[in-house]
Amino acid sequence: MTQNLKINHINKSYKRNQQTQTFKAAPSALFSTLDKSLKPLDSFIRMQENLSGTRFVQDTATNWVPKAVFARSKADLAEMSFLEFGESALFYFAPGLIGEHISRKIFSKFAPKNLQKQLNSHIPDSVDEILSNKALTKSGADKHLLPIKAAIVLSCAAIPAAEYALSFAKNLFTLKVFKKSDFNNIANLNKNQKEDTAQQQRVEKSAKSHIKKAAIVSAASLGAGVLFAAAGHRSKAIQSISKGILQPGAQISKGLEKIGIKSKKLDSFLRKYINFDFDSNNGKLALSHGQLAATVMAGVVGYNQAAKDRGRLDQLEVMTRLPLVAFYTIFGSSLFEHGFKNILHKKNVFPDLIKKTSDNSLITPTREELPELAKQLAKKNKTNVEDEFAKLIKGKATITAVPFLFSLVFMGFTLAGISRLWTQYRYNKQQKENSAPQDTITITKLRNPLEEKAALTFASFK
């Protein structure tokens, strides 16, 4: 989450997967006709739409480079690299590996054999789709399906738990490899590089404790998942809880409606961002907005606490950038992308690429859909299909590149640079205050005339 805009790209991709496609898929013969000057643009588009290892390398490098440029020491560079590659692995590979390829296969086996194939095909469906499917509700398959879906989600609690623990693992990594736990030394702020043994022990103890807690949460969630999948169809309570686990936002919205608070926008927000169920990507489980938000918030808590262990300046640097990064990761990327497309749409720029749907959302065709669109335009405009295709590639690259460059320049280089400059300023100010001469205050007992007079009178009396 230190500007981990790799999440931003995932956000864009699964949003696109949910949109209704209005263009037909087409063969890729036209890609070979592109001019050499356009091939880099096509490669960029392909990488932006690919959630495979190619995107892992590309986005990790994109987020890693700005911070590598501003690295203040070998330890700073190493631990930042540890975080970037660790987070990329979590966000790109963990949801598909745990949710789709492991948990889905395992927990679907808990259903009766005669229902396993049917239930497995409906696992990517939403709760509302399952409950509105008369065939599933009539056969009682929904009683198996909802707990199994909840079990899969519970097993994936390991992902936000791992994101939380990653910052502590980073602290432990830096301590063991570079023998440093003081942020002032890691960031090369303190030229003396003296380490406090007691602080090192505290950082190590805290890191191991939080990593252990994250592991316990993951194990407990997995155990609860097994219980749900095995016994959920026999328990109305588990079936009810399953709905809450999958769509807590929907349950909150229904509760608000009962007390008179009705709002379509609020209902849409709650269902979208407080939603732990997976999205469906062509029948496969894909990361949802709610899962993204949960993982990001787990990371925020972990980042803050791990930074606090290593010193006030580390915590201040993290909190300087973290709120903005978290907001942009969860909401801002979609808002910026939608705003940019909306401007283009209003000015009638790339009208063949940006289309408005019945619900007023804006969609663009994927790279694979461009050849068929080019053929349609060539037939309509009586032009050369290769020329139409080249125009589409240029337009698609522009629509894709502007949000990407904003992420790279502002959320990457600018934010990384500003946060490091602020840390250096805080350190210099702190050192100046510590080295400033302390004023000595002398406290003198004030004379009391009444006491003096009483003393003289007493002496005369004697």
Backbone torsions as a table, in degrees:
resi	resn	phi	psi	omega
1	MET	NA	-6.2	169.4
2	THR	-69.3	82.5	-174.6
3	GLN	58.4	34.6	-176.9
4	ASN	-76.3	75.1	-176.8
5	LEU	-75.4	1.2	169.3
6	LYS	-56.7	-34.1	177.0
7	ILE	-64.5	-37.8	178.7
8	ASN	-56.8	-42.8	-178.2
9	HIS	-69.7	-36.0	175.1
10	ILE	-62.7	-43.3	179.5
11	ASN	-54.0	-46.8	-179.5
12	LYS	-62.7	-42.6	-173.8
13	SER	-67.2	-44.8	-177.8
14	TYR	-76.1	-23.3	173.1
15	LYS	-65.7	-42.5	-179.8
16	ARG	-64.3	-35.5	-179.3
17	ASN	-66.3	-26.6	-179.5
18	GLN	-81.3	-19.9	-174.7
19	GLN	-73.6	147.7	178.8
20	THR	-72.8	120.6	-178.5
21	GLN	-80.6	131.8	-178.3
22	THR	-111.9	2.0	-179.6
23	PHE	-117.8	141.4	-177.7
24	LYS	-80.3	147.8	176.7
25	ALA	-67.4	152.9	-175.0
26	ALA	-144.6	159.9	176.2
27	PRO	-67.2	162.8	-173.3
28	SER	-103.2	23.5	-177.9
29	ALA	-61.9	-33.6	-177.0
30	LEU	-68.2	-21.7	-178.9
31	PHE	-62.9	-30.9	179.7
32	SER	-73.4	-13.5	-179.3
33	THR	-89.5	-4.2	-177.8
34	LEU	-66.2	143.1	176.2
35	ASP	-67.9	155.6	-178.4
36	LYS	-57.4	-33.4	-179.5
37	SER	-69.4	-22.0	-178.7
38	LEU	-94.9	-16.7	-178.3
39	LYS	-61.2	-39.1	175.7
40	PRO	-62.0	-35.8	177.7
41	LEU	-65.1	-42.0	178.3
42	ASP	-63.9	-40.2	179.0
43	SER	-63.9	-38.8	178.3
44	PHE	-63.2	-45.4	179.0
45	ILE	-61.4	-43.9	-178.5
46	ARG	-61.8	-41.5	179.5
47	MET	-67.0	-36.4	-179.5
48	GLN	-68.3	-24.3	-177.9
49	GLU	-102.8	4.8	-175.3
50	ASN	-109.0	117.8	-180.0
51	LEU	-94.5	34.9	-178.1
52	SER	-103.6	-163.6	179.7
53	GLY	-61.3	-27.6	178.5
54	THR	-61.7	-45.2	178.9
55	ARG	-67.9	-33.3	177.6
56	PHE	-59.4	-48.7	-179.8
57	VAL	-65.3	-45.8	-176.3
58	GLN	-63.5	-51.7	-175.2
59	ASP	-71.6	-33.5	176.8
60	THR	-64.0	-43.9	178.2
61	ALA	-64.1	-40.2	-179.2
62	THR	-61.1	-40.4	-179.0
63	ASN	-85.7	-25.0	-178.6
64	TRP	-77.5	-41.2	-174.5
65	VAL	-57.6	-50.3	-179.1
66	PRO	-56.5	-41.6	-178.1
67	LYS	-76.3	-28.4	175.9
68	ALA	-66.6	-36.6	178.6
69	VAL	-61.2	-37.2	-177.2
70	PHE	-97.8	13.0	179.6
71	ALA	-61.7	138.6	-173.8
72	ARG	-102.9	-9.4	178.8
73	SER	-167.0	171.3	177.3
74	LYS	-63.1	-39.1	-179.9
75	ALA	-66.1	-41.2	178.7
76	ASP	-62.3	-44.9	179.4
77	LEU	-65.2	-42.8	-177.0
78	ALA	-65.8	-45.9	-177.5
79	GLU	-72.1	-32.7	175.1
80	MET	-65.4	-40.5	177.5
81	SER	-64.9	-39.9	177.6
82	PHE	-57.5	-45.0	179.9
83	LEU	-67.5	-46.7	-175.7
84	GLU	-62.2	-48.0	-179.0
85	PHE	-70.6	-34.6	177.3
86	GLY	-65.6	-43.6	179.6
87	GLU	-68.1	-38.2	178.0
88	SER	-60.8	-43.3	179.1
89	ALA	-62.5	-41.2	179.9
90	LEU	-63.0	-48.0	-173.4
91	PHE	-79.7	-27.6	-178.0
92	TYR	-92.0	-36.0	-172.0
93	PHE	-109.3	-31.9	-174.6
94	ALA	-64.0	-47.9	-178.0
95	PRO	-59.1	-45.6	179.5
96	GLY	-68.5	-40.7	-177.8
97	LEU	-67.5	-51.3	-177.0
98	ILE	-75.9	-51.5	-174.7
99	GLY	-70.4	-53.8	-173.2
100	GLU	-81.6	-49.4	-169.7
101	HIS	-90.6	-19.9	-179.0
102	ILE	-111.7	-66.0	-173.7
103	SER	-63.1	-41.9	-179.2
104	ARG	-61.7	-43.2	-179.0
105	LYS	-68.0	-39.1	-177.4
106	ILE	-73.2	-53.0	-172.9
107	PHE	-72.0	-25.4	176.9
108	SER	-66.8	-20.0	179.1
109	LYS	-74.1	-14.5	180.0
110	PHE	-75.0	-16.1	178.3
111	ALA	-76.9	157.8	175.7
112	PRO	-56.5	145.9	-175.1
113	LYS	-56.8	-36.1	-178.8
114	ASN	-72.2	-12.6	-179.8
115	LEU	-110.2	-9.2	-171.7
116	GLN	-58.4	-46.3	-177.7
117	LYS	-64.6	-43.7	-179.2
118	GLN	-65.1	-46.4	-178.3
119	LEU	-64.8	-41.6	-178.1
120	ASN	-60.6	-36.1	-179.5
121	SER	-70.6	-21.2	-178.8
122	HIS	-100.7	0.3	-179.4
123	ILE	-59.3	-37.7	178.7
124	PRO	-72.3	-11.7	-179.1
125	ASP	-67.2	151.7	177.4
126	SER	-76.9	168.3	178.9
127	VAL	-60.5	-44.0	-179.7
128	ASP	-62.6	-40.3	179.2
129	GLU	-65.3	-38.4	-179.9
130	ILE	-67.9	-46.0	-177.0
131	LEU	-71.7	-21.4	178.1
132	SER	-92.7	-2.4	178.6
133	ASN	-86.9	105.3	-175.6
134	LYS	-62.9	-33.5	179.6
135	ALA	-63.8	-39.4	-179.5
136	LEU	-72.9	-42.8	-178.3
137	THR	-71.6	-34.6	-179.7
138	LYS	-68.8	-39.5	-179.3
139	SER	-81.4	-10.5	-178.0
140	GLY	82.7	7.7	-178.7
141	ALA	-66.4	-27.9	-179.9
142	ASP	-63.2	-28.9	179.6
143	LYS	-67.9	-28.6	174.2
144	HIS	-83.6	-39.8	-169.8
145	LEU	-67.6	-46.6	-177.1
146	LEU	-62.8	-46.3	176.5
147	PRO	-63.6	-34.5	178.3
148	ILE	-66.7	-42.8	176.5
149	LYS	-61.9	-41.4	178.4
150	ALA	-64.4	-36.8	178.8
151	ALA	-63.0	-41.0	179.0
152	ILE	-63.7	-43.4	178.7
153	VAL	-64.0	-42.8	178.9
154	LEU	-61.7	-39.8	179.5
155	SER	-65.2	-26.3	-179.6
156	CYS	-85.7	4.3	173.6
157	ALA	-63.0	-16.7	177.1
158	ALA	-62.2	-24.9	-177.0
159	ILE	-71.9	-56.0	175.4
160	PRO	-63.5	-31.4	177.2
161	ALA	-64.5	-40.7	178.0
162	ALA	-67.8	-37.9	176.9
163	GLU	-63.0	-40.0	176.9
164	TYR	-63.2	-43.9	-175.2
165	ALA	-76.0	-19.0	-173.9
166	LEU	-60.3	-37.8	180.0
167	SER	-66.1	-35.1	177.6
168	PHE	-74.0	-34.8	175.2
169	ALA	-64.0	-36.1	176.9
170	LYS	-63.6	-44.2	177.2
171	ASN	-59.0	-42.7	-179.4
172	LEU	-67.3	-39.8	178.3
173	PHE	-60.1	-47.9	-178.8
174	THR	-65.7	-37.8	179.9
175	LEU	-66.3	-44.8	-176.9
176	LYS	-73.8	-38.3	-175.6
177	VAL	-84.2	-44.0	-174.6
178	PHE	-107.5	-2.1	178.9
179	LYS	59.1	37.3	-178.2
180	LYS	-131.0	137.0	175.5
181	SER	-130.3	-12.6	179.7
182	ASP	-86.8	120.5	-178.3
183	PHE	-59.3	-34.2	179.3
184	ASN	-59.9	-33.2	178.4
185	ASN	-80.6	-39.4	-179.6
186	ILE	-63.5	-42.0	-179.7
187	ALA	-84.4	5.0	177.6
188	ASN	61.0	32.3	177.1
189	LEU	-83.7	-38.0	-179.7
190	ASN	-95.6	113.5	-176.6
191	LYS	-74.5	-18.4	179.0
192	ASN	-75.6	-27.7	175.9
193	GLN	56.8	37.4	178.0
194	LYS	-86.2	134.8	-179.5
195	GLU	-109.4	139.8	177.3
196	ASP	-92.6	116.9	-178.4
197	THR	-59.2	-40.7	-179.8
198	ALA	-63.0	-39.9	178.9
199	GLN	-67.0	-40.1	177.7
200	GLN	-59.1	-41.0	179.1
201	GLN	-66.0	-39.9	178.1
202	ARG	-64.3	-43.6	179.9
203	VAL	-63.7	-42.8	179.8
204	GLU	-65.6	-44.4	-179.6
205	LYS	-63.2	-44.1	-179.8
206	SER	-64.1	-44.4	-178.8
207	ALA	-60.4	-48.0	-178.8
208	LYS	-64.8	-37.2	-179.8
209	SER	-65.1	-44.9	-178.4
210	HIS	-71.4	-35.6	176.8
211	ILE	-65.3	-39.6	177.9
212	LYS	-63.9	-42.3	179.1
213	LYS	-63.2	-40.0	178.2
214	ALA	-63.3	-38.6	178.6
215	ALA	-66.8	-39.2	179.0
216	ILE	-64.4	-43.7	178.1
217	VAL	-60.3	-43.5	179.4
218	SER	-62.5	-45.1	-179.3
219	ALA	-65.3	-41.5	179.7
220	ALA	-64.7	-40.6	178.5
221	SER	-65.5	-39.9	177.5
222	LEU	-63.9	-41.6	178.0
223	GLY	-63.5	-41.3	177.2
224	ALA	-63.8	-36.3	177.7
225	GLY	-62.1	-42.6	178.4
226	VAL	-62.0	-42.2	178.7
227	LEU	-62.3	-45.7	-179.7
228	PHE	-60.9	-46.2	-177.2
229	ALA	-67.1	-36.5	-175.3
230	ALA	-80.3	-38.3	-172.3
231	ALA	-119.0	-2.0	-174.4
232	GLY	-60.3	-35.4	-177.2
233	HIS	-68.6	-16.5	-179.5
234	ARG	-99.4	-4.5	-174.8
235	SER	-123.5	118.3	176.4
236	LYS	-65.3	-33.2	-179.9
237	ALA	-64.2	-45.1	179.9
238	ILE	-65.4	-38.9	178.8
239	GLN	-63.8	-38.8	178.4
240	SER	-68.7	-43.2	178.8
241	ILE	-64.5	-34.2	179.6
242	SER	-60.0	-41.2	177.7
243	LYS	-61.6	-40.2	179.0
244	GLY	-66.5	-36.8	178.9
245	ILE	-68.7	-42.3	-176.8
246	LEU	-73.8	-44.5	-176.6
247	GLN	-134.3	67.5	179.8
248	PRO	-62.4	-32.7	179.4
249	GLY	-62.6	-39.8	178.6
250	ALA	-65.1	-39.4	178.7
251	GLN	-66.6	-38.9	177.7
252	ILE	-64.6	-43.0	180.0
253	SER	-60.9	-42.8	178.7
254	LYS	-64.4	-37.6	178.3
255	GLY	-65.8	-39.2	178.2
256	LEU	-66.4	-37.3	178.9
257	GLU	-63.1	-35.3	-179.2
258	LYS	-65.4	-27.8	-179.6
259	ILE	-100.2	13.7	172.8
260	GLY	94.8	5.0	179.6
261	ILE	-97.1	102.3	-178.1
262	LYS	-120.9	126.4	179.4
263	SER	-157.0	122.5	179.9
264	LYS	-64.6	-39.1	-179.8
265	LYS	-65.9	-42.4	178.8
266	LEU	-65.8	-41.9	178.9
267	ASP	-61.6	-43.4	180.0
268	SER	-64.5	-41.5	179.5
269	PHE	-63.3	-47.1	-178.7
270	LEU	-63.6	-41.9	-179.6
271	ARG	-68.6	-28.5	-176.6
272	LYS	-84.7	-46.0	-171.5
273	TYR	-101.7	-18.0	173.1
274	ILE	-110.9	71.2	-173.3
275	ASN	-148.9	113.2	-175.2
276	PHE	-95.7	-1.5	177.9
277	ASP	-74.4	157.8	176.7
278	PHE	-76.9	155.8	166.4
279	ASP	-85.3	164.5	178.0
280	SER	-105.5	128.9	177.5
281	ASN	-123.3	92.3	-177.8
282	ASN	54.1	43.9	177.7
283	GLY	85.8	0.2	178.8
284	LYS	-111.7	152.7	-179.2
285	LEU	-75.1	127.8	-179.2
286	ALA	-127.6	152.3	-179.6
287	LEU	-57.3	133.5	-179.8
288	SER	-103.2	167.2	177.7
289	HIS	-58.8	-41.0	-178.7
290	GLY	-65.8	-41.4	177.5
291	GLN	-65.1	-39.9	176.8
292	LEU	-59.8	-47.9	-179.1
293	ALA	-62.2	-41.6	-179.3
294	ALA	-64.1	-42.0	-179.3
295	THR	-68.8	-40.9	178.3
296	VAL	-61.9	-45.3	-178.8
297	MET	-66.8	-35.1	175.3
298	ALA	-63.6	-39.4	177.8
299	GLY	-65.6	-38.6	178.9
300	VAL	-59.6	-47.5	179.9
301	VAL	-63.0	-43.7	179.8
302	GLY	-64.8	-44.2	178.5
303	TYR	-58.3	-47.3	-176.4
304	ASN	-64.2	-46.6	-177.0
305	GLN	-68.4	-41.5	179.5
306	ALA	-65.0	-37.1	178.2
307	ALA	-68.5	-38.6	179.5
308	LYS	-60.0	-35.7	179.9
309	ASP	-62.6	-28.2	-173.1
310	ARG	-101.2	-1.0	175.8
311	GLY	134.2	157.6	-176.4
312	ARG	-62.0	-40.0	-177.8
313	LEU	-66.1	-36.1	177.4
314	ASP	-64.2	-44.4	180.0
315	GLN	-64.3	-41.6	179.4
316	LEU	-65.1	-39.1	179.0
317	GLU	-65.2	-43.0	179.0
318	VAL	-62.5	-45.9	-176.5
319	MET	-75.1	-14.4	174.8
320	THR	-68.1	-40.9	-175.1
321	ARG	-104.0	-25.5	-169.8
322	LEU	-62.3	-45.4	180.0
323	PRO	-58.0	-42.6	-179.7
324	LEU	-67.1	-43.4	-179.6
325	VAL	-64.0	-44.7	-179.4
326	ALA	-62.7	-45.5	179.4
327	PHE	-62.1	-45.1	-178.3
328	TYR	-65.6	-39.1	-179.0
329	THR	-63.8	-43.8	-176.7
330	ILE	-80.8	-45.5	-173.4
331	PHE	-116.1	-43.4	-167.9
332	GLY	-62.0	-37.8	-178.2
333	SER	-61.5	-43.6	178.7
334	SER	-67.1	-41.3	179.9
335	LEU	-64.1	-43.4	-179.0
336	PHE	-66.5	-44.7	-179.7
337	GLU	-62.6	-44.3	179.9
338	HIS	-64.9	-41.8	179.8
339	GLY	-62.7	-40.9	179.6
340	PHE	-65.9	-43.8	178.4
341	LYS	-65.1	-36.5	-179.4
342	ASN	-64.8	-39.5	177.5
343	ILE	-63.1	-45.7	179.0
344	LEU	-62.7	-40.1	-178.6
345	HIS	-66.1	-42.9	-179.6
346	LYS	-65.7	-34.2	179.5
347	LYS	-87.9	5.6	178.4
348	ASN	59.0	37.7	175.3
349	VAL	-93.7	132.0	-176.5
350	PHE	54.3	51.4	-178.3
351	PRO	-63.3	-24.6	179.1
352	ASP	-77.8	-14.8	-177.4
353	LEU	-105.0	-33.1	-177.5
354	ILE	-104.9	114.8	-178.3
355	LYS	-120.4	145.4	177.7
356	LYS	-100.5	131.2	-179.4
357	THR	-88.2	178.9	-178.9
358	SER	-64.1	-25.6	179.4
359	ASP	-95.7	16.8	176.2
360	ASN	69.8	13.9	174.0
361	SER	-86.9	155.7	-178.4
362	LEU	-105.9	132.6	179.8
363	ILE	-127.7	155.8	174.8
364	THR	-130.2	150.2	179.5
365	PRO	-70.7	152.9	176.0
366	THR	-77.4	169.4	179.9
367	ARG	-57.4	-42.0	-176.8
368	GLU	-68.2	-19.8	-178.5
369	GLU	-91.0	-9.8	-177.4
370	LEU	-64.2	-41.0	-179.5
371	PRO	-58.4	-44.1	179.7
372	GLU	-65.3	-39.1	177.3
373	LEU	-63.8	-38.8	178.4
374	ALA	-62.6	-39.2	178.5
375	LYS	-65.4	-41.5	178.8
376	GLN	-63.3	-42.7	-179.5
377	LEU	-68.2	-38.5	179.6
378	ALA	-64.3	-39.6	178.5
379	LYS	-68.1	-40.8	-178.7
380	LYS	-68.5	-44.9	-175.1
381	ASN	-92.7	-3.9	-177.3
382	LYS	55.6	50.6	-179.9
383	THR	-123.1	-179.9	179.9
384	ASN	-78.6	130.8	-176.5
385	VAL	-64.7	-33.9	179.1
386	GLU	-65.5	-37.8	178.6
387	ASP	-67.9	-41.7	178.2
388	GLU	-62.9	-39.8	-179.1
389	PHE	-66.1	-40.6	178.5
390	ALA	-62.2	-40.8	178.0
391	LYS	-62.9	-41.4	179.9
392	LEU	-64.5	-39.7	179.0
393	ILE	-62.9	-44.3	178.7
394	LYS	-62.1	-44.9	-179.7
395	GLY	-65.4	-45.4	179.4
396	LYS	-61.2	-40.0	179.2
397	ALA	-64.0	-40.0	179.0
398	THR	-65.2	-47.1	179.8
399	ILE	-60.1	-36.1	-178.2
400	THR	-81.4	-36.3	-170.9
401	ALA	-74.7	-37.0	-175.2
402	VAL	-61.1	-50.7	175.8
403	PRO	-61.2	-36.0	180.0
404	PHE	-64.1	-45.4	-179.3
405	LEU	-67.4	-35.6	175.9
406	PHE	-60.7	-44.1	179.3
407	SER	-61.8	-44.1	-176.5
408	LEU	-68.6	-47.8	-174.0
409	VAL	-75.9	-54.0	-175.8
410	PHE	-79.2	-56.0	-176.3
411	MET	-74.5	-17.2	178.9
412	GLY	-96.6	-82.5	-174.0
413	PHE	-65.6	-49.6	-174.8
414	THR	-63.1	-49.6	-177.3
415	LEU	-67.4	-38.5	178.7
416	ALA	-64.0	-43.4	-179.4
417	GLY	-66.5	-45.2	-178.5
418	ILE	-63.3	-44.0	-177.8
419	SER	-63.1	-36.4	179.3
420	ARG	-73.7	-37.3	176.2
421	LEU	-64.4	-40.0	178.4
422	TRP	-64.3	-39.1	178.8
423	THR	-64.3	-42.8	178.4
424	GLN	-63.1	-39.6	178.7
425	TYR	-63.9	-45.4	179.8
426	ARG	-61.6	-42.0	-179.1
427	TYR	-64.2	-46.0	-180.0
428	ASN	-61.5	-41.3	179.1
429	LYS	-65.0	-41.3	179.5
430	GLN	-62.6	-44.2	-180.0
431	GLN	-65.5	-38.2	179.5
432	LYS	-64.7	-41.0	179.6
433	GLU	-67.4	-37.9	-179.4
434	ASN	-69.6	-31.1	-176.9
435	SER	-91.1	-6.3	-179.9
436	ALA	-68.6	138.9	180.0
437	PRO	-63.1	139.3	-178.8
438	GLN	-88.8	131.2	178.1
439	ASP	-72.3	135.3	179.5
440	THR	-95.9	125.0	-178.6
441	ILE	-107.1	119.5	179.4
442	THR	-97.9	125.3	-178.8
443	ILE	-101.1	116.5	-179.5
444	THR	-110.8	133.8	-180.0
445	LYS	-70.0	126.2	-177.7
446	LEU	-74.5	143.9	177.8
447	ARG	-73.6	141.2	177.7
448	ASN	-115.9	107.1	-177.2
449	PRO	-56.9	-35.3	-178.7
450	LEU	-65.3	-39.4	179.3
451	GLU	-65.8	-41.0	-179.4
452	GLU	-63.2	-42.9	-179.6
453	LYS	-63.6	-40.9	179.6
454	ALA	-63.8	-37.8	-179.3
455	ALA	-66.5	-41.5	180.0
456	LEU	-65.6	-42.0	-179.9
457	THR	-62.3	-42.3	-180.0
458	PHE	-64.6	-39.2	-179.9
459	ALA	-66.2	-37.9	179.8
460	SER	-67.6	-36.8	179.9
461	PHE	-63.4	-37.5	179.2
462	LYS	-68.7	NA	NA
